[in-house]
Amino acid sequence: MKEKTNLQVCIIGGGASGLVAAISAARLGASVTILEQMDRVGKKILATGNGRCNLTNKNVTIEQFHGKNPKFIYGAFGQFSVEQTLNFFEMLGITHKIEEEKVYPFSDQASSVLDVLRYEVNQLGIKEICGAQVIEIIPMKTKFELHLKEEKILYADKVILATGGKASPQLGSNGSGFALAEKLGHTVITPFPALVQLHLKSPFLKRLKGVKFKGEAGIYKHEQCLRKEKGEILFTDYGISGPPILQLSRLASQALHQGETPWIKLNLFPQISYEEMDLLLQTRWGYEPEKPLDFSLVGLINKRLIPVILSEAGITQLQKPCGQVTNKERKKLLKILTNWALPIVGTQSWSQAQVTAGGVHTKEIDPKTMESKIIPNLYFAGEIMDIDGDCGGFNLQWAWSSGYIAGKWSASS
Ligand SMILES: Cc1cc2nc3c(=O)[nH]c(=O)nc-3n(C[C@H](O)[C@H](O)[C@H](O)COP(=O)(O)OP(=O)(O)OC[C@H]3O[C@@H](n4cnc5c(N)ncnc54)[C@H](O)[C@@H]3O)c2cc1C
């Protein structure tokens, strides 16, 4: 059914970037409509930061952003910085607090972030149409024809594509924006999951499920260390998880995507040197040389890890008196304790991923306005673009900044 409704600025996707784009365009006087395919807007916002919404980070630098051209972020961040974002949210009612540079709403509720955004959307008279999935965008002479799955056609002067990527499709972002962008002539860098748990191929995983330790993980490709991160690491039945692993996962995912086998190397004792660890073992074994080897490690290492670590070190006699451990065996054990190498064979699926790496090539987008260089009056906002950030509030900051700018320029030009 053709409907001759004409929308001035139409935002496809009511996520973090789409909501802020709508607010910024409407504040400049534009008549704005959000088309959202889910039954309500902002579903992903509710899931962010484990329900607390890590809305930004006090220390945003280019190093935390990835893609073919991370410098692309300067255009948006120069016009809508972290300070401006915090001020924007403060004016909406979100007082913030900072925990290790990560910014959270004082309420500790992601729902409060969505509530204030929706309140402002309402106040500004922005139209929200939910259950509206856009399946095709046809650029005409001066307008866009938007085809909805529900066999409805709408017209718009300006379109902002804010459909997100492919991560967590259960929250709305199912990658359909990439198909829309490609059909409009844009290049999409093949997406792969980032900020995602890693799959290991090791026979002991079932036995270690749930074991946690505070250590250091490094990601390696061809024996070259690409990045290291410290924090709580968790073994699962499929592999490994925890904040340091999520932080390293983009590099692993990228290597896998290129057909390579990356490795993770774990250090269970990053706070002390190899030599100190060696001395520590020898001192322990010196106290009671008759103690069974496996029991001699109780109190030092999680008990469920002990048999696995000894077996990984090639020590089969777990109960031999610790005083009889040979130098060669001690060296092998030290290697596992400080540099335990495990091959990464995959990642969890898109439904577990928090972010999409890849997306619409930024060389085809004006960094100052977020307008397409291919189709005039078409804008992009958020994760649909080939920009992704580390864990820590960087992805939402990208969504807020790029959304604000896309909204501003779509309403001003
Ligand atoms: C579990 C989880 C926790 C996270 N926690 C944090 C955190 O604490 N801090 C942080 O910085 N980042 C976090 N992120 C990442 C962050 O949420 C995203 O980067 C950000 O939400 C991206 O915003 P966006 O607007 O680009 O896309 P999205 O928020 O994904 O929104 C896209 C919207 O577009 C809609 N849509 C898609 N296609 C269509 C279509 N064809 N027609 C109509 N509508 C469409 C979708 O339904 C969706 O509502 C987290 C992500 C997840 C999954």
The ligand as an ORCA input file, in Angstrom:
! r2SCAN-3c Opt
* xyz 0 1
  C      25.060     -6.761     25.942
  C      25.720     -5.489     25.482
  C      26.291     -4.638     26.415
  C      26.943     -3.468     25.990
  N      27.436     -2.622     26.929
  C      28.037     -1.466     26.541
  C      28.475     -0.513     27.502
  O      28.242     -0.661     28.707
  N      29.126      0.594     27.038
  C      29.335      0.822     25.702
  O      29.940      1.829     25.344
  N      28.860     -0.033     24.762
  C      28.197     -1.148     25.147
  N      27.696     -2.003     24.199
  C      27.782     -1.601     22.774
  C      26.733     -0.500     22.453
  O      25.506     -0.847     23.069
  C      26.533     -0.341     20.942
  O      27.764     -0.063     20.340
  C      25.539      0.793     20.640
  O      24.290      0.520     21.225
  C      25.374      0.966     19.145
  O      24.363      1.909     18.932
  P      23.639      2.002     17.511
  O      22.594      3.033     17.633
  O      24.641      2.164     16.441
  O      22.979      0.571     17.270
  P      21.913     -0.235     18.162
  O      21.915      0.225     19.535
  O      22.187     -1.655     17.871
  O      20.518      0.194     17.524
  C      20.154     -0.115     16.199
  C      18.631     -0.113     16.108
  O      18.249     -0.167     14.754
  C      17.142     -1.045     14.625
  N      17.126     -1.549     13.242
  C      18.066     -2.318     12.647
  N      17.748     -2.541     11.370
  C      16.552     -1.917     11.149
  C      15.714     -1.782     10.001
  N      16.029     -2.336      8.837
  N      14.574     -1.051     10.125
  C      14.246     -0.477     11.315
  N      15.006     -0.570     12.428
  C      16.160     -1.270     12.332
  C      17.411     -2.118     15.658
  O      16.251     -2.827     16.004
  C      18.004     -1.311     16.809
  O      17.017     -0.869     17.698
  C      27.033     -3.162     24.593
  C      26.435     -4.015     23.666
  C      25.774     -5.162     24.100
  C      25.134     -6.060     23.078
*
